[in-house]
Amino acid sequence: MKIKSGDKVIMLAGKDKGKSGKVLQVFAKESKVVVEGLNLAIKHQRARRQGEKGQRIQFPTAVAVSKVALVCPKCGKAVRVGYKIEEDKKFRVCSKCKEIV
């Protein structure tokens, strides 16, 4: 998978199209990622004790990797990722500015 946790990504589709955030989790087998502050779902939580109030909890849910694009730290654009092998090490490379991500 070309996107790893900690990367900054931008949403390409859906209700949060155009927004960006940091990848929190990557599910490689399902090809999904969880992005901080994007694709939020609301869960209603019932009050536990008498007199206590119920709550609405917002949390980010997984989104398909095809719906996000990596943001290059140097040029700041949404880019595709290429690979470059130097001295027995494999690096991810920005397709636009050719810098190591």
Helices and strands as residue ranges (DSSP letters): E 8-11, E 20-27, E 32-35, E 40-45, E 55-60, E 62-64, G 65-67, E 68-71, E 78-79, E 81-86, E 89-94
